[in-house]
Amino acid sequence: MPITKSAKKALRGSKTKRVFNIRRKTVMKDVVKDMEKLVKEGKKDEAAKLLPKAQQAIDKAAKRGVIKKNTATRKKSRLARSLAKAN
């Protein structure tokens, strides 16, 4: 447990940030899973509509440091490639 006043404040801040980061990561994972599921089922049109939302969620996670920039780029690339292959 923190002892100093500044350490207590830092703990409060990190708890708040943790909630936001977990929420961002969960949203990102859910959208990516939904899109991968649609691609597997062969519903290319629906998956194509979901691609911008997935990319946006990934970008937001990367912007806030939940995931690294290159990880975000790799995830977006793989999603786009899986959609293109699903002919």
HUQUIFEN-V589622 format. One record per run of one state. SS is the DSSP state (A for helix, B for strand, O for the rest). FROM is the first residue (numbers start at 0). TO is the last residue. If there is no record, write none. Layout:
[[SS;FROM;TO] [SS;FROM;TO]]
This chain:
[[O;0;3] [A;4;40] [O;41;42] [A;43;62] [O;63;67] [A;68;84] [O;85;86]]
